[in-house]
Amino acid sequence: MLERFLEKTQFESQADFQQNFKIKVPEHFNFGYDVVDAWAAEAPGKRAIIWTNDHGQHVEYTYADLKLHTDETAAYFQSIGIGKGDMVMLILKRRIEFWFSIIALHKLGAVAIPATHLLTKKDIVYRCEAASIKAIVCVGEPVVLEHVIASMPACPTVKHYISVGPEVPEGFEDFAQGKLQAPAFQRPEKANENSDISLMYFTSGTTGNPKMVAHDFLYPLGHIVTGSYWHNLNENCLHLTVADTGWGKAVWGKLYGQMIAGATIFIYDHEKFTPSDMLQMIQDYKITSFCAPPTIFRFMIQEDLRKYNLSALKWACIAGEALNPSVYNDFFNLTGVKLREGFGQTETTCTVLTTPWMEPKPGSMGIPNPGYQVDIQMPDGRSAEVGEQGEIVIHADPKNKPCGLFLGYYRDEERTREAWHDGVYHTGDVAWKDEDGYFWFVGRNDDVIKSSGYRIGPFEVESALMSHPAVVECAITAVPDPIRGQVVKATIVLHADYKPKAGPDLIKELQDYVKQVTAPYKYPRVIEFVEELPKTISGKIRRGEIREKDQK
């Protein structure tokens, strides 16, 4: 499959990859037809997906199965008037219907809008108004149905409410019945242009309403690097990415790049993350490639990994937040597997990564993806020198952009211009590079702490604290200070053995420890112990929520 989309698929070195990686862009590319259906024609019995849940259910889908189900789903959507350009919100957790629906929407040229099941009535109403959503497909569970039903009177653009069960309330259509009863699928004569919107995510910033990140039909091709050269997948791999389908990381790790590479996607549909259960899945199913945010690894290494046979696991990647070196070292010592970091945004695919030809440097994001022109830029517009902190930017002409970079913020030209102007997309993330060209994350522009004239990146302080045995997780934020402007605060989740010791002595011990591990001026002058940190559905720490709480 890769040969269809790359001029060269095998690379001998990082230099070879950087110089010779090039995507061949087809006319009217459509992931549903050109990847899913192409696999079904070429290898109908090839295993595409293994789906299991925390109730012991287990189903496997070949590409022939996937073509059948996505055609039936497309036929059903077609029968109720969903077609090219129509907006459809998917609130489907890790249900298999997510994969049927998103691929079916691609086949129709419609727009898929994945969303988390944690949306409230207010969130749903805002999204429906902002994007003129025509249909909502959701799980038939009280946690979701309550808010969807409450939003109905305020969402006049929504013509169809569809439940995949188990409950199908009054006013909702039954997804399974719709699939069974729909007439045969009629493939559109021309489902899409490459530049049409195929996928949209609502992504929250520090201020204002969530932005609508619009991606075109070429977006999946941008994930060739994600699947084949970051996750290091081939046709013999079984890959698990930990992500709810409402988060962009789901299509990073559970759909596009993995299917193009021909790997089998493993889906574990669970209500609550339990480290022991996740390790059991990796052992029992012999997962070969695994990707998760740092939070997952932090809790997994707290388990007794000697109880599990993880010998099938050959590759592990980490993304979502910067990787603390202590987590890397602990996981490597316990498993022999090196964690390979990657960086990107909802607006992009993987833009900086640790490839198979590179030796990982614990805490480094890696080297720029050759599919993008990535740089670290100083405020005056020049490229940063080695060791200088600047903003990660992507040089790109909106009229000739790389596969994977977003089209812009839907219906918001002002925000698009703020982020992407003069041929440069500004990520808002601060980093520096070393003498080998490796990028090192510092923090979001708005997370960087300015104290007594110093610029302090939260990640470097977090990494120092994470190497202390008392600390399971921590978040570094700024709190106002009348003398210094801001001072560093650490919000810490303690290891169970240290919880009885929480108090002034432990606070001083941690402060002194940071002074020894990193520059003394970075130490946290304020420390708070908590049971858990606020997080997004994707597992990212919500530092903004901590800051807001501290300012009240």
C-alpha positions as CSV (number, residue, x, y, z in Angstrom):
1,M,0.0,0.0,0.0
2,L,2.8,2.4,0.9
3,E,4.2,2.2,-2.7
4,R,1.0,3.8,-3.9
5,F,1.7,7.0,-1.9
6,L,5.5,7.2,-1.5
7,E,8.2,7.6,-4.1
8,K,10.5,5.7,-1.7
9,T,9.3,3.5,1.2
10,Q,12.6,2.0,2.6
11,F,15.3,4.3,4.0
12,E,18.8,3.4,5.2
13,S,19.4,6.2,7.6
14,Q,17.9,9.4,9.1
15,A,19.7,11.4,6.4
16,D,18.2,9.2,3.7
17,F,14.7,9.7,5.2
18,Q,15.2,13.5,5.5
19,Q,16.4,13.9,2.0
20,N,14.2,11.4,0.1
21,F,10.8,11.1,1.8
22,K,8.2,12.4,-0.6
23,I,4.4,11.8,-0.8
24,K,2.8,11.1,-4.2
25,V,-0.5,12.9,-4.0
26,P,-3.4,11.3,-6.0
27,E,-6.2,13.2,-7.6
28,H,-9.4,13.1,-5.6
29,F,-7.8,11.0,-2.8
30,N,-10.4,9.4,-0.5
31,F,-9.2,7.3,2.4
32,G,-12.4,5.2,2.3
33,Y,-11.9,4.1,-1.3
34,D,-8.1,4.4,-1.8
35,V,-7.1,2.6,1.4
36,V,-9.9,0.7,3.1
37,D,-11.6,-0.6,-0.2
38,A,-8.2,-1.0,-1.8
39,W,-7.1,-3.4,1.0
40,A,-10.5,-5.2,0.7
41,A,-9.8,-5.8,-3.0
42,E,-6.2,-6.7,-2.6
43,A,-6.4,-8.8,0.7
44,P,-10.0,-9.3,1.7
45,G,-9.1,-11.7,4.5
46,K,-6.5,-9.4,6.0
47,R,-7.2,-8.5,9.6
48,A,-8.0,-4.8,10.0
49,I,-9.3,-4.4,13.5
50,I,-9.4,-6.4,16.7
51,W,-12.0,-4.9,19.1
52,T,-12.5,-6.0,22.7
53,N,-14.0,-4.4,25.8
54,D,-13.8,-4.6,29.6
55,H,-16.8,-7.0,29.6
56,G,-15.0,-9.7,27.8
57,Q,-16.5,-9.2,24.3
58,H,-14.2,-9.8,21.3
59,V,-14.7,-9.2,17.6
60,E,-12.3,-9.2,14.7
61,Y,-12.9,-7.4,11.4
62,T,-11.2,-8.2,8.1
63,Y,-10.9,-5.6,5.4
64,A,-13.8,-7.3,3.6
65,D,-15.8,-6.9,6.8
66,L,-14.8,-3.3,7.1
67,K,-15.8,-2.5,3.5
68,L,-19.2,-4.2,4.0
69,H,-19.9,-2.3,7.2
70,T,-18.7,1.1,6.0
71,D,-20.7,0.7,2.7
72,E,-23.8,-0.2,4.8
73,T,-23.2,2.8,7.0
74,A,-22.7,5.1,4.1
75,A,-25.9,3.8,2.5
76,Y,-27.8,4.5,5.6
77,F,-26.4,8.0,5.9
78,Q,-27.1,8.5,2.2
79,S,-30.8,7.4,2.7
80,I,-31.4,10.1,5.3
81,G,-29.9,12.8,3.1
82,I,-26.3,13.1,4.3
83,G,-23.9,13.9,1.5
84,K,-21.0,16.0,0.4
85,G,-20.1,18.7,2.8
86,D,-22.6,17.8,5.5
87,M,-21.4,18.1,9.1
88,V,-21.9,15.0,11.3
89,M,-20.8,14.9,14.9
90,L,-19.6,11.5,16.3
91,I,-19.9,11.0,20.0
92,L,-18.9,7.3,20.1
93,K,-16.3,6.7,22.7
94,R,-14.4,3.5,21.6
95,R,-17.4,1.8,20.0
96,I,-16.7,0.1,16.7
97,E,-19.4,2.3,15.1
98,F,-16.9,5.1,15.2
99,W,-14.8,3.4,12.6
100,F,-17.8,2.5,10.5
101,S,-19.1,6.0,10.6
102,I,-16.0,8.1,10.0
103,I,-14.9,5.9,7.0
104,A,-18.5,6.0,5.6
105,L,-18.6,9.8,5.9
106,H,-15.3,10.0,4.0
107,K,-16.9,7.9,1.2
108,L,-19.8,10.3,1.0
109,G,-17.6,13.4,1.0
110,A,-19.2,14.5,4.2
111,V,-17.4,16.1,7.2
112,A,-16.8,14.0,10.4
113,I,-16.6,15.9,13.7
114,P,-15.4,13.6,16.4
115,A,-16.3,14.7,19.9
116,T,-15.8,13.6,23.5
117,H,-18.6,11.9,25.5
118,L,-17.9,14.5,28.3
119,L,-19.6,17.3,26.4
120,T,-22.4,19.1,28.3
121,K,-25.5,20.6,26.8
122,K,-23.8,24.0,26.5
123,D,-20.8,22.4,24.6
124,I,-23.1,20.5,22.2
125,V,-25.2,23.6,21.5
126,Y,-22.1,25.7,20.7
127,R,-20.8,23.1,18.3
128,C,-24.0,22.6,16.5
129,E,-24.4,26.4,16.0
130,A,-20.8,27.0,15.1
131,A,-20.6,24.2,12.5
132,S,-24.2,23.9,11.4
133,I,-24.2,20.3,12.3
134,K,-26.8,18.2,10.4
135,A,-26.6,14.9,12.3
136,I,-25.3,13.5,15.6
137,V,-24.3,9.9,16.0
138,C,-23.8,8.9,19.6
139,V,-23.7,6.1,22.1
140,G,-27.0,5.3,23.7
141,E,-25.8,5.7,27.3
142,P,-27.2,8.0,29.9
143,V,-23.9,10.0,30.3
144,V,-24.2,11.1,26.7
145,L,-28.0,10.9,26.0
146,E,-28.8,13.3,28.9
147,H,-26.9,16.2,27.3
148,V,-27.8,15.5,23.7
149,I,-31.5,15.4,24.5
150,A,-31.2,18.6,26.6
151,S,-29.5,20.3,23.6
152,M,-32.2,19.4,21.1
153,P,-34.4,22.5,21.3
154,A,-31.5,24.8,20.8
155,C,-30.0,22.9,17.8
156,P,-32.3,23.6,14.8
157,T,-29.7,22.6,12.2
158,V,-29.6,19.0,13.5
159,K,-32.0,16.9,11.5
160,H,-31.1,13.5,12.7
161,Y,-30.2,12.1,16.1
162,I,-28.8,8.6,15.7
163,S,-28.0,6.2,18.6
164,V,-25.8,3.1,18.3
165,G,-27.3,1.7,21.5
166,P,-27.8,0.1,23.8
167,E,-30.6,2.7,24.4
168,V,-32.5,4.3,21.5
169,P,-34.7,7.0,23.0
170,E,-37.7,8.6,21.4
171,G,-36.7,11.0,18.8
172,F,-33.6,9.0,17.9
173,E,-33.0,6.7,14.9
174,D,-31.5,3.2,15.5
175,F,-28.1,3.0,13.8
176,A,-28.1,-0.8,13.5
177,Q,-31.6,-0.9,12.0
178,G,-30.7,1.9,9.6
179,K,-27.8,0.0,8.3
180,L,-29.8,-3.2,7.8
181,Q,-32.7,-1.5,6.1
182,A,-30.9,1.0,3.8
183,P,-30.9,0.4,0.1
184,A,-27.6,-0.5,-1.6
185,F,-24.9,2.1,-1.4
186,Q,-24.5,4.3,-4.4
187,R,-21.0,5.6,-4.6
188,P,-21.0,9.3,-5.5
189,E,-19.6,10.0,-9.0
190,K,-17.1,12.4,-7.4
191,A,-17.1,12.4,-3.6
192,N,-14.6,15.1,-3.0
193,E,-11.8,17.3,-4.1
194,N,-8.5,17.0,-2.2
195,S,-9.0,20.5,-0.8
196,D,-12.6,19.8,0.6
197,I,-13.0,19.6,4.4
198,S,-13.2,15.9,5.5
199,L,-12.6,16.2,9.3
200,M,-13.0,18.9,11.9
201,Y,-12.0,19.1,15.5
202,F,-13.0,21.6,18.1
203,T,-9.9,22.5,20.1
204,S,-9.8,24.7,23.2
205,G,-7.3,27.4,23.8
206,T,-6.6,29.5,26.9
207,T,-9.3,32.0,26.0
208,G,-12.5,32.2,24.0
209,N,-14.6,29.4,22.6
210,P,-13.0,26.3,21.1
211,K,-11.6,26.8,17.6
212,M,-12.8,24.6,14.7
213,V,-9.7,23.0,13.1
214,A,-10.6,22.0,9.5
215,H,-8.6,19.3,7.7
216,D,-8.9,18.3,4.1
217,F,-9.1,14.9,2.4
218,L,-5.3,14.7,2.2
219,Y,-4.9,14.7,5.9
220,P,-4.6,10.9,6.2
221,L,-1.6,10.9,3.9
222,G,0.2,13.2,6.4
223,H,-0.1,10.3,8.9
224,I,2.1,8.0,6.7
225,V,5.0,9.2,8.8
226,T,3.0,8.7,12.0
227,G,2.2,5.1,11.3
228,S,5.2,3.8,9.3
229,Y,8.1,5.9,10.6
230,W,7.1,6.8,14.2
231,H,5.1,3.8,15.3
232,N,7.4,1.8,13.0
233,L,4.5,-0.4,11.7
234,N,4.3,-3.0,9.0
235,E,1.8,-5.6,8.0
236,N,2.8,-8.0,10.8
237,C,2.2,-5.4,13.6
238,L,-0.6,-5.2,16.1
239,H,-0.8,-1.7,17.3
240,L,-2.6,-0.1,20.3
241,T,-2.9,3.6,20.8
242,V,-4.6,4.7,24.0
243,A,-7.1,7.4,23.0
244,D,-10.8,8.1,23.1
245,T,-12.2,8.8,19.7
246,G,-13.2,12.3,20.7
247,W,-9.5,13.2,20.7
248,G,-7.5,13.9,17.6
249,K,-4.9,11.3,18.8
250,A,-7.5,8.6,17.9
251,V,-7.0,9.2,14.1
252,W,-3.3,9.6,14.7
253,G,-3.0,6.1,16.2
254,K,-6.2,4.1,15.5
255,L,-7.0,4.8,11.9
256,Y,-5.1,6.5,9.1
257,G,-1.4,5.8,9.3
258,Q,-1.9,2.3,10.8
259,M,-4.2,1.2,7.9
260,I,-2.0,2.6,5.2
261,A,0.9,0.7,6.8
262,G,-1.2,-2.5,6.8
263,A,-1.0,-3.0,10.5
264,T,-3.8,-4.4,12.6
265,I,-5.5,-1.9,14.9
266,F,-6.3,-3.1,18.5
267,I,-9.1,-1.3,20.2
268,Y,-9.7,-1.8,23.9
269,D,-13.1,-0.3,24.8
270,H,-12.9,0.4,28.5
271,E,-14.8,2.8,30.8
272,K,-11.9,3.6,33.2
273,F,-8.2,3.3,32.7
274,T,-6.7,0.7,35.0
275,P,-2.9,0.1,34.6
276,S,-3.1,-3.6,35.4
277,D,-5.9,-4.1,32.8
278,M,-4.0,-2.3,30.1
279,L,-0.9,-4.4,30.9
280,Q,-3.0,-7.5,30.8
281,M,-4.3,-6.6,27.3
282,I,-0.7,-6.0,26.0
283,Q,0.3,-9.4,27.4
284,D,-2.8,-11.4,26.3
285,Y,-3.1,-10.1,22.8
286,K,0.7,-9.8,22.2
287,I,0.6,-6.2,21.3
288,T,3.8,-5.4,19.3
289,S,3.5,-1.6,19.1
290,F,2.0,0.8,21.8
291,C,1.5,4.5,22.0
292,A,0.1,6.5,24.9
293,P,0.4,9.8,26.7
294,P,2.9,10.2,29.5
295,T,0.1,9.8,32.1
296,I,-0.5,6.2,31.1
297,F,3.2,5.3,31.3
298,R,3.5,7.0,34.7
299,F,0.9,4.8,36.2
300,M,2.0,1.7,34.3
301,I,5.5,1.8,35.8
302,Q,4.0,2.0,39.3
303,E,2.8,-1.6,38.7
304,D,4.9,-4.7,39.2
305,L,5.7,-5.3,35.5
306,R,7.4,-8.6,36.3
307,K,4.0,-10.1,36.7
308,Y,3.3,-9.6,32.9
309,N,4.9,-11.2,29.9
310,L,5.5,-8.1,27.6
311,S,8.0,-9.9,25.4
312,A,5.9,-9.3,22.2
313,L,6.1,-5.5,22.7
314,K,8.9,-4.2,20.4
315,W,8.1,-0.6,20.0
316,A,6.5,2.2,22.2
317,C,5.8,5.8,21.4
318,I,4.7,8.7,23.6
319,A,2.9,11.9,22.8
320,G,0.4,14.4,24.2
321,E,2.9,16.0,26.6
322,A,6.6,16.1,26.8
323,L,8.3,13.0,28.2
324,N,10.0,13.2,31.6
325,P,13.4,11.4,31.4
326,S,12.7,9.5,34.6
327,V,9.6,7.9,33.0
328,Y,11.7,6.9,30.0
329,N,14.4,5.4,32.2
330,D,12.0,3.5,34.4
331,F,10.1,2.0,31.5
332,F,13.3,1.1,29.6
333,N,14.8,-0.6,32.7
334,L,11.6,-2.6,33.3
335,T,10.9,-3.6,29.7
336,G,14.0,-3.0,27.5
337,V,11.8,-0.9,25.2
338,K,12.9,2.6,24.4
339,L,10.1,5.2,24.4
340,R,10.1,7.3,21.2
341,E,8.6,10.7,21.6
342,G,6.7,12.7,18.9
343,F,5.1,16.1,18.8
344,G,2.2,17.6,16.9
345,Q,-1.0,19.4,17.3
346,T,-4.7,19.1,16.4
347,E,-3.8,21.4,13.5
348,T,-1.1,19.0,12.2
349,T,0.1,15.4,12.0
350,C,3.3,14.3,13.7
351,T,5.7,17.3,13.0
352,V,8.7,16.3,15.2
353,L,9.5,12.6,15.9
354,T,12.0,10.0,17.0
355,T,12.4,7.7,14.0
356,P,13.8,4.1,13.9
357,W,17.2,5.4,12.7
358,M,17.6,7.7,15.7
359,E,18.8,7.0,19.2
360,P,16.2,8.5,21.5
361,K,17.3,11.2,23.9
362,P,15.1,11.0,27.0
363,G,13.0,14.2,27.1
364,S,13.6,15.2,23.5
365,M,10.8,15.3,20.9
366,G,13.1,14.2,18.2
367,I,13.8,15.7,14.7
368,P,11.4,17.4,12.3
369,N,9.3,15.4,10.0
370,P,10.7,15.8,6.4
371,G,7.1,16.3,5.2
372,Y,7.0,19.7,6.9
373,Q,9.4,22.6,6.9
374,V,9.8,23.0,10.7
375,D,11.9,25.6,12.5
376,I,12.4,27.2,15.9
377,Q,11.9,30.9,15.4
378,M,12.9,33.9,17.5
379,P,10.6,36.9,18.0
380,D,12.6,38.9,15.4
381,G,11.9,36.2,12.8
382,R,15.4,34.6,12.6
383,S,16.0,30.9,13.2
384,A,17.1,30.1,16.7
385,E,20.7,29.1,17.3
386,V,21.6,26.0,19.2
387,G,20.3,26.3,22.8
388,E,18.1,29.3,22.2
389,Q,14.5,29.1,23.2
390,G,12.0,30.1,20.5
391,E,8.6,29.2,19.0
392,I,8.1,26.1,16.9
393,V,6.9,27.2,13.5
394,I,6.0,25.6,10.1
395,H,6.9,27.4,6.9
396,A,3.9,26.8,4.5
397,D,2.0,28.5,1.8
398,P,-1.7,28.0,2.4
399,K,-2.2,27.5,-1.3
400,N,0.5,24.7,-1.4
401,K,0.6,23.3,2.1
402,P,2.0,19.9,3.1
403,C,-0.3,16.9,3.6
404,G,-1.4,16.9,7.2
405,L,-1.4,20.6,7.9
406,F,-4.9,22.0,8.6
407,L,-6.8,24.3,6.2
408,G,-7.5,26.9,8.8
409,Y,-10.0,27.6,11.6
410,Y,-13.4,27.1,10.1
411,R,-15.5,30.3,9.8
412,D,-12.8,32.3,11.7
413,E,-10.5,34.1,9.3
414,E,-9.2,36.4,12.1
415,R,-7.9,33.5,14.2
416,T,-6.5,31.8,11.2
417,R,-4.6,35.0,10.2
418,E,-3.3,35.3,13.8
419,A,-1.8,31.8,13.7
420,W,-0.8,31.6,10.0
421,H,0.5,34.6,8.2
422,D,3.4,35.6,6.0
423,G,3.9,31.9,5.0
424,V,4.4,30.8,8.6
425,Y,2.1,28.8,10.8
426,H,2.8,29.6,14.5
427,T,2.3,26.6,16.8
428,G,2.5,28.7,20.0
429,D,4.9,26.0,21.5
430,V,8.3,27.0,22.8
431,A,11.4,24.7,22.3
432,W,15.1,24.7,21.7
433,K,17.4,22.5,19.7
434,D,20.7,20.9,20.5
435,E,23.8,20.5,18.4
436,D,22.4,17.2,16.9
437,G,19.2,18.9,15.7
438,Y,17.0,17.3,18.4
439,F,14.1,19.5,19.6
440,W,13.5,19.9,23.3
441,F,10.1,21.1,24.5
442,V,9.9,24.0,27.0
443,G,6.1,24.7,27.1
444,R,3.3,26.6,25.6
445,N,3.9,30.3,25.1
446,D,1.3,31.0,27.8
447,D,2.7,28.3,30.2
448,V,6.3,29.8,30.3
449,I,6.8,31.4,33.7
450,K,8.5,34.8,33.9
451,S,10.0,35.2,37.4
452,S,12.5,37.9,38.4
453,G,13.6,38.3,34.8
454,Y,14.0,34.5,34.2
455,R,12.0,32.5,31.7
456,I,11.2,29.1,33.2
457,G,9.7,26.3,31.2
458,P,7.3,24.2,33.3
459,F,8.6,20.9,31.7
460,E,12.1,21.2,33.0
461,V,10.9,21.7,36.6
462,E,8.4,18.8,36.2
463,S,11.2,16.6,35.0
464,A,13.3,17.4,38.0
465,L,10.5,16.6,40.4
466,M,9.5,13.4,38.5
467,S,12.9,11.9,39.2
468,H,12.2,12.0,43.0
469,P,10.6,8.8,44.3
470,A,7.8,10.7,46.1
471,V,6.3,12.1,42.9
472,V,3.9,10.2,40.7
473,E,2.7,13.2,38.7
474,C,3.1,16.9,38.9
475,A,2.1,20.1,37.2
476,I,4.1,23.3,37.2
477,T,2.3,26.6,36.9
478,A,2.9,30.3,37.8
479,V,1.3,32.1,40.7
480,P,1.3,35.9,41.0
481,D,4.0,37.4,43.3
482,P,4.2,41.1,44.2
483,I,8.0,41.1,44.1
484,R,9.0,38.6,41.5
485,G,6.0,39.0,39.2
486,Q,5.4,35.3,39.2
487,V,6.8,32.4,41.2
488,V,6.8,28.6,40.4
489,K,4.1,26.4,41.9
490,A,4.2,22.6,41.9
491,T,0.9,20.7,42.2
492,I,2.0,17.2,43.1
493,V,0.4,13.7,43.3
494,L,2.4,11.7,45.8
495,H,3.4,8.1,45.7
496,A,1.3,6.1,48.2
497,D,4.4,5.5,50.4
498,Y,4.9,9.2,50.8
499,K,1.3,10.4,51.4
500,P,1.7,10.0,55.2
501,K,4.7,12.3,55.0
502,A,2.9,15.2,53.2
503,G,3.8,18.3,55.1
504,P,6.5,21.1,55.5
505,D,9.4,18.7,55.8
506,L,8.6,16.9,52.5
507,I,8.0,20.3,50.8
508,K,11.5,21.5,51.8
509,E,13.0,18.1,50.7
510,L,11.4,18.5,47.3
511,Q,12.5,22.1,47.0
512,D,16.1,21.3,47.9
513,Y,16.0,18.3,45.5
514,V,15.0,20.5,42.5
515,K,17.8,23.0,43.4
516,Q,20.3,20.1,43.1
517,V,18.9,18.7,39.9
518,T,18.4,21.9,37.9
519,A,19.2,25.6,38.2
520,P,18.3,26.7,41.7
521,Y,16.2,29.7,40.5
522,K,13.7,27.2,39.0
523,Y,12.7,25.6,42.3
524,P,9.0,25.7,43.2
525,R,8.4,28.2,46.0
526,V,4.9,27.0,46.4
527,I,4.0,23.3,46.6
528,E,0.5,21.8,46.9
529,F,-0.2,18.1,47.4
530,V,-3.4,16.7,45.6
531,E,-5.0,13.4,45.1
532,E,-5.2,13.9,41.3
533,L,-4.4,16.4,38.6
534,P,-7.2,17.9,36.4
535,K,-6.8,16.4,32.9
536,T,-8.4,16.6,29.5
537,I,-10.1,13.5,27.9
538,S,-6.8,13.0,26.1
539,G,-4.8,12.8,29.3
540,K,-3.1,16.2,29.1
541,I,-2.8,18.1,32.3
542,R,-5.1,21.1,32.5
543,R,-2.6,23.7,33.8
544,G,-5.0,26.4,32.9
545,E,-7.5,25.0,35.4
546,I,-4.9,25.1,38.2
547,R,-4.0,28.7,37.3
548,E,-7.6,29.8,37.4
549,K,-8.2,28.1,40.8
550,D,-5.1,29.8,42.2
551,Q,-6.2,33.3,41.0
552,K,-9.6,33.1,42.7
